[in-house]
């Protein structure tokens, strides 16, 4: 193909994406066809990857494939393991793609489809992908060191300790919320519980097969693993229909919580090739397959987006969650646009397994684009259902009313017609007893996905099967974040412990591995247990904290990335990280202040706690609910304290970084990079074709 033909193709792709975005942004007809969302997202992602990521790789970072990566120089068969780039892409995508791109856009749909969709696409291309790519590159150049270690070396020792403590605290909160979403999705669902449980022995089988039976035969292992996973997805329905087996796999919240803790401990302690990498890789097939099937269903069915571009709730009075569109749309969207959690994976497991520096572009930038696409599909699924149904599923009874009739009247009064019999019929069609007040985002997303899938294959008679498949898919999607995140947390605990006793920092020393794994699962397990026993289901208390913590962590990552780029003398291109960092600091600090001090009890943690405490003092709380109320008061005050401490830590880190930046720019301090010494790769011939096709 000639150069002119290639340029012409990319111009057409760019114009098509711009036209689709314009259609989404400016169309004000009765309804908008959902296919424009798919076209806009795919075209924008293609252009961003082809042009912007290439600019970052060549001009900003100057990736060097002659340089040996940590997986080559430090191969230990446990954590540093050379891994095929497609397998690693699957692991990385599965590890980063958790509840955020599914739940966040679904909840943010209460503002309308427009603000969330624009932020998902633009935020990913210019912020989220940039963070993931650059942090992965920086960690590769530093022997796979964590974001906290890089902050200590590149910013200052004091800020490094603060960053390590802040990152660990944020990670604990994130993993607790992730686990809670999994528990809420699996409760009373033997189909989903069975399927997820079976992915563990399947992953072990594939890991052993690729390690000992047929080393390097990735295609064979993939086909075997995917076939087995598809089988257990179908078998899950047989289990659910069997009274005896259904009882075995129908678990309550507390047993599921302890089962997740045990699994995460195993995933953290076992060698990465045995469980973590193969399970995440196989999960990626289900994740990506379901999302692209959903996109195909949208293009085939061409449903109309029934939610308006902007709703009346941009003023902060939303029933799903309170707060104005700024900053809470961005905080709620979270991972689909930019996620601080990704920086932990990009400086955790992935840099220890990557073969070539050039693979960082495909894995770091490309995987985040795919996660953003998940977020756009979640937004479409939420907005394609009748708005009245969306608000009925996601609104608490304290807002809409305790009875179906009262809730239907309230929601209809907002301008979204709804009847109680219609909701009852929908619940029966998807095989649920009720869909009222199923807050948390997962049930409404499952309904939206099921409606699109059933209109593609099977019609109304398969609606219940598609609904339960979607629930299983969401739980599978989220669980992979838990295992990879726990392993990253184990590394961080070992790093901090190594400050006190150096042998504890050895990642290959089994006593340290077991003890640090137990510490990290115990820490996030506490938040999980509190969420499980929370009378409001936990998600109401923990999701705002999740969003703020996640975005604060992204700000930390971009501060570190900016500092490193300044030391690399990339001052001309420093806006690449400085602009998204500034934006994140503004929205996170605004959200933190409002969540702590806002006088509206639906927004402020302390205001809600004080309102409940006043009711207790006045004797307005029945004795039977007194313990639950006290727990709510404690949880709200704990959330306020955690938010304040994390925000303060990030502010201190930013001040330390500003001092460092001033010294570098004013030439008062010679910039000292802490990269590992250059070692030429010995894989030049063996992997000569490994990077082909990345463009």
N, C-alpha and C positions, 0 to 999 in steps of 0.2 A: 504494500500500500504506500502511495506517495505521501510526502510530507503535507502537501496541500490537502489531500483527501483526509488525513488525520485531523488537521486543523479544522476542516469543514465539519467533520463529525462532532468534534468537541464544541464548536460554535453552535451547532444544532442542539446538542444536549443542554448547553447553557441557556439558550433561548427557551427551550421547552421547560426547563426548570423555573426560569424567571416568569414565564407565562402562567405556569401552574401556581406559583406563589402569589402572583398578582390576582389570580382567580380566587384563591383562598382569602386574601387580605381585603379585596374590594367588592367581592360579590355580595349583594344584599337582596337576592331573590328570596323566594319562599324557602328553598332548601338548596344545599350544595352537594353535588355528587362527590362521594368519598374517594373516587378514583383520583381526583386531583391531589389528594394528600399523598398517595403512593407515588404518583409521577413527580411531584415537587420534591419529596424526600429523596428518592433514588437519584434524580438528576443532580440535585445539589450535592449529595454525597459523592457522586462520581467526579464532579468537577473539583470538589474540595480535596479529594484524595489525589487526583491526577495532578493538580496544580499546587495547592497550598502545602500538602504534605511533602511533595517533591522539593519545593522551595525550602522547607524546614530541614529536610534530609541533606540537601546539597549545600545551601548557603549558611544556614544557622548552625547545624551540628557537624557537617562534614563527616558523615559516616564512613568508617574505614573497615573494609572487609579483610584487609591483610592483618588486622589486629586480632589476637587470640582473645576469645571471650572467657568469662569465668568458668563456664561449663567445660571448656577444654583444659584450662590450666589447673582447675581445682576439682576435677571429677572425683567424687567420693562414693558414687552409687547410691546416695541417700537424698541429699538436697541439691548438690551440684551434679546434674545429670544431662548430658547432651541430648536434645530432643528435636525430632523432626518438626519443621516450622508449622506444618499443618496441624499436627498433634498439639503443639504448644499454642497455636492460635485457638484451637478448641478449648484447651485448658484455660487460657487467659480470658477468653470471652465468657466461658461458663463461670469463672471465678468472679468476674466483675459484674456480670448481669444478674442482679438480685431483685429485691422487691421494688427498688426505686423506679425503674422504667415501666413497671407494670402498675404499681399502686399509685405512684406520684401523679402521672398524667391523668389517671382515672379520677383521683380526688380533685385535681386542679380543673377538671372539666366543669366544675360548678361556676367558674368565671366565664365559660364559653370556650369554643374551640380555638379562637384566634390567638390569644396571648401565649397559651401553652405550646401550640404548634410552632409558632415563630421562634420561641425560645429553644425548643427542642432541636430545631434544625440549625439555627445560627449559633446557639450556645455550644453545641457539640463541635461544629466545624472550627470555631475560633477560640474555644476555651477548653472543653472537655478532652477533645482529641489531642490538643496541644499539650495539656498537662500530662496525659498518659504517655505520650511519645517522648517528651523531653525528660521526664522523671525516669522512664525506662532506660533511656540512653545514659543519663547521669549515673544510674546504679550499675549499669554494665561496665562503665569506665572505672567503677570503684569496687569491683569484686562483689557486686550484688548487695551492697550495703543498703540499709533501710533509710527511710526519709529522715528519721531522727538522728541517725549517725551522720548523714550528710549535712544536716543542719548544724551539728556539733562541730564538724570539721570545717565547713565552708562559711558559716556565719560567725559563731563564737561558741565556746564551751558552755557558757551559761545558757545561751539560747538553745543549744543542743539538748541540754538536760530538760529545759522547759518543753521543748518540742517533743522529746521522747515521752515525757509524762503526759502531755496533752494528747499526743497521738494515741498512746495506749488507752487513756481514758475514753477518748472518742471511739476507738475501736471496740472497746468493751460495750459501749452503748449501742453501736451499730449492730454488733453481733447479737446482742440481746433482743433488739427489735426484729432483726432478720429471723431469728429463731421463733419469736412470737408469731410472726406472720405465717411461718410454716406450721406451727401448732394449730393456729386458727383455721388454716386451710385443711388440715388433716383430721381434725376432730370430727367424729361420727362419719368418717368417710373410709370404709374398709378398702374400697377400690384404690384410692390414692395412697393409703398407707402401705398396702401390699406392694404396689408398683414401686414406690420409693425404696422399700426395704429390699426388694429383689435387685435393685441396681447395684447394691453393695457387693454381693457375691459375683455378679456379672463382671463388675470392674476388677475384682481380684483375679478372676479367671483370665480376663484379657491382659492384665498386667503380667501375670505369670507366663502367658502364652508368648507375649512379645519380648519378654526378658530371657526366657530359657528355651521354650519349645521352638519358636520361629523368630529369632531376633531380627528386627528390622522389617518384618513383613507387616507393615502398618495397614495396608489394604485388607489383608486377610483378617487381622484382628478387628478392624473396623466393621467389616461385613458381619463377622460372627457376633460382635457386641451389639450392633444395631439390630440385627435379627432377633437376638434374645430380648432386647429391651422392648421391641414392638410386640413380641409374644407376651411379655408380662403385662404390657398395657392392655391387651385383649383379655388376658387371663384375670386381670383385676376385676373385670365385670363378673366372671364366673365366681370369683371369691365373694364378691358383694352379694351375689344371688344365692350363695350357699349359707343357710342359717348357722351351721357349725363353724365354718371358716370365717364368716362375717363377724362372729363374736370374738374370734381371736384377734382380728385386725381392726376392731372398733375400739379405739382407745380414747380416754379422757385427756384433759389438758395436762395434768401433772405427770401421768405415765409417759405421755409423748415428750414432755420436756426432759425427763431423765433419759429417755431413749436417745434424743438428739444430743444430749451432753455426752453420753457414752460413745456415740458415733463420732462426734467431733474430736474427742480425745484420741480415738483410734486413728482418724485421718491425720491428726497432728503428729502422732508418734511413729507411725509406720513409714517405711521408705516411700518417697514421693512416687516412684514408678509402680508401686504395688496397688495403691488404692486411689490416691488423690488425682494424679494425672489421667489414668485411664477412665475413671468415673466422670471427671469433668469433661474429658474429650467426648465420651459417648453421650453425655447429657447435652453437649453442644449440638449434636445432630438433632435431638428432639427439640431443643430450643429454637435453633435456626429453622428447622423444618416446619415447625408449627407456625412460626412468624411469617415465613415466606408463603406457606399455605394460606394463612390469613390474608396476606397481601394479594395472592392470586384469587382468593374468594371475593375480595373487594373489587378487583378488576373484572371478575366474571359476573358477579351479582350487581355491581354498581349501586350499592345502597346510598340513600341520601342521608346526609348529616342533619339530624333533626334539632340538635342543640343550636341555639343562636350563636353568632360569633362572639358577642359579649352579653352577659346576663345582668340582671339587676343587682347581683351579689358582688359586683366589683367594689361596692362601697364598704365591704367588710361585714355585712350582715348575713353571710352565707350559712345555710343550715348544715352543710357537710363539715366545715370548720370555719371559725370566725377569723377575720383579718382582711385588710384591703389587698387589692391586687398587687400593690407594692408594699412590702417585699414578699408577701406570702405565696404568690404564684411561683416565684423562683425558688423559694425554700421548699415548697411542696413538690414541685417537679423534680428537683434534686438530681438524681443519678442519670436521668435521660439526657441531660444537657452537660453537666459536669459533676463529678463525684470525687470527693476526697478519698473515699475508700479505694478507688482505683490506684491512687498513688502508693498505697500499701502493697498491692499486688505487683505494680510496676517496679517496686523496690523490695519485693519479697521473694515470691517463688519464681516468677517469670525470668528475671535477669540471671538467675542461677541455672537456667535450663536452655537459654537461647544459643543458637549455633553461630550466627553471624550478626554483626552490628546492623547490616542493612535489613535484617528481619524485624528490627524494632519499628520500622515504618509500617510494615504490613500488620504486625501484631499490636503495637501501641496505638497508632492512629486508626487502623482499619477496624479493630475490634470495638472501639468506642463508637465509630460510625454505625456499626451493626446494632449496638445497644440503643443508640438514639433512634434507629428505625423501629426497634421494639417499642420505644416510648410513643412514637407517632402512631403505630398500629393500636396501641392501648388507648390513645386519645380517640381514634376513629371508632373503636369498638364501644367506648363509653358514650360518645356523642351520636352514634348511629341509632341507639335505642331511643324510645320515646322519653323525652326529658322528665315527664312525670314519673315514669318507672325508675329512672336514674336517681331522682331525689327520694323516692320512696325507699329504695334499697339502702342509700347511703346516709339518710338523715336520722338522727336519734329521736326517740319518742318524746323527749323533753322539748323538742322544737316543733315537731309536726303533730304530736298527739299520741296518746297511748293506744287507741283503737284504730283499726283499719279505716273505719268511716271518718273519724276525726282527721286522720292523716290525709286521706284523699281530699277532704274538704280544704284543708290548709294548703296542700300543694296545688290544688286547682285554683285557689285564690291567688297564687303567685303567677298565674297565667299559663300553667302547665296542666292541662286537663288530665284527670285520673279518676278511676273508680275502683272501689274495693273489690268487686267481682273480677275485674280485669287482672288485678294483681294476684288474686287467688287462682285464676286460670293459668297465669304464667308460672306460678310456683308449682302447680300440678304438672304442667307440661315439662318442666325441667327436673321433676322428681323430688322436689323439696316440699316440706310442710308449709313453709312461709318464706317470703323474700322481704318482708318488712324489716326495716331497721337492721340490715346486715352490713353495718359500717365496716370500713377497713379497705374498701376498694376491690378486693379479690372477688367477692360474689358478683358484683355488678359487671366487672370485666368478663367473668365467665359467662354471664348471660349474654353480653354483647358478642363475644366470640362464638357462642353456641348458635345465636341467631344467624350470624353470617355463614358459619359452616353448614348449618341445616338448610339454608337457602341454596347452598351449592350442592350438597349431597344429602339425600334422605328426607328432606322436608320436616314437617312437624313431628313425625313419628320417631325421628332420631334426635330430637332436640335434647332429651334428657341424657342420652349417651354423649353428645357433644358437650353438654354442660359439665358432666363429671370428668370428661377428658380434659376440659379447660381447667378445672380445679386441680386435677392431677398435674397438668402441665405447669401451672403456677407454682405449686409446691416443689416440683422437680427443679424448676427454674431458680427458685430462691435457695434451695438447700445447698447448691454448689458454692454459694458465697460463704456459707457457714463453715464448710470444711477448709477452704483455702484461707479464709480470714482467720480461723483459729490457728492454722499453721504459721501465718504471718505474726499473729499475736505471740505465739511461742518463741519465735525469733526475737521479738522485742523484749519479752520477759528475760530471755537469756542474755541479751545485750545489757539490760539494766542490772541483772544479777552479777554479770561479769565485772561491773564497776566495784562491787564489794569483794568478790572472789573470782579471780580470772578463769579458773577451770570451768565455772558455770556457763561461760559464754561459748564453750565448744559445742557447736551444733551437732557433732557426731557422737558426743558422749552420752550414752543411754540414760544414766541416772539424771543428768540435767534435762534431757529430752522429756522424760516421764514427769519429773517434778514441774517443769515449766508448762507442760501441756495441762497438768492438773490445775495449776494456778490460773491459767487463762480461761479454761472452761468453767472453773469455779466462779470467776469474776463476772463473766457475762451470763452464767447460769443464774446468778442472783437476780439480775434484771429480768431475765426470762421468767423466773418463778414469780416475781412480783407482778409481772404483767399477766401471767396465767391466773393468779388469784385475785387480780384487780376486779372489783365489781362492775366496772365499765368495759371490761374486756382488754384493758391494757393499751390498746392501740391509740385511744384518745389521749392518754397521758404521755406515751412514748414517741408517737410519730412526729410531733413538732420538735421534740428534742433530737430525734433522728435527723430531720432535715437540717436544723441549725448546726448540729455537730458535723454532719457530712460536709456542708459548705465551708465551715470553719477549717476543716482539715484540708479542703481544696485550696483555701487561701494560704495555709501553711506551706503546702507543696509548691505553689506558685512563687511564694517568697523565696524559698530555697532555690527554685529553678532560676529566678531572676538574678540572684546573687551569683550563681555559678556562671550564667551567661555573661555577666559583667566581668568576672574573672577570666573568662575565655576571650575577652576583648570583643564581644559581640554587641557593643553599645549601640551601634547603628540599628540593630534589629531588636532592641530590648523591649519595644512596644508589644512584641509577640506575647510575652508573659505579663508585662506590667499592666496592660489595659484590662485583661480579664481578672488579674489579681485585685486591682483597684475596685472594679465593679463588685467582686465578691465581698471584699471588706465592707463596702457600703451596705450591701443588702444584709449581710450576716450581722453586723453590728446594730443595724436598725431593727432587725427581727429579734435579736437577743434582748435589746432594751425593751421592746414592746412586750415580749413574752414574760419578762420579769416584772415590769413596773406598770403595764397598762391597767387602768382601773376597771376595764370591762372583764368580768369574771370568765367570759368565754374566750378571752385572749390571754390575760395575764395569769401566770401560775400563782403568784401570791394573792391576787385579788380573788381567785376562785377558792384558794385555801382559806383565806380570811372569811369569805362568805359562808363557807361550810362550817368553820369554827364558830361563827356568830350564831348559826342555827343550832349547833350543839349546845352552846351556852344558854340560848333561849328555850331549850327543851323542845324544839320543833322536830327533832330527829327521833323516830320510833326506836325503842330499845333494841328491836331485832336488827335494825340497820346501823346501829351505833358503831360497831366494829368496822363495818365496811366504810363508813364515813370517815373514821379516824385513819383508815388506810389511804383513802383518797387524799386527805389533808397532808399526810406524810409524803405521798408520792408527788404532789404538786410542789411542796416546799423543797423536796429533794431535786426535782427538775429545775427549779429556780436557782438553787445553789450550784448545781452542776453547770448550768448555762452560764452563770456569772463567772465561775472559775475558769471555764474553757475560754470565754471571751477575753478575760483578763490575760490569760496565758498567751493568746494570739496577739494581743496588743503589745505585750512585752517583746515577743519575737519580732514583730514589725519594727518596733523602735530599735532593737539591736541591729536589725538588717539595715535600717536607714543610716545608722552610724557607719556600718560597714560600707554601704554604697557611697556615702559622702567621702570616706577616706580613699576609696578606689578612684572615684571620678576626679577628686582634687589632687590625685597623685601623692597623697600623704602616706599611703601604704601600698607597698608592692603587692599586687594580687598573687596569692599563692594557691594554686589549684592542688587538690589532693587526689589526683587521678593515680591509678595503678600504673606502674612503668609499662612502656610499650613492649609487648612480646609478640613476635611474628607467629601467625598461625601455622600449624603443621598440616592443616586440612585443605590447603590451597588446591590440590589436585582432586582429593577425594570428594570435596563438596563444591567443585567448580561450577556446577549447574544449580546449586541449591538456591540461589537468589534470582534465578531467571523468572520472569513473569511478574515481578513485584510491581512493575509500572502498570 
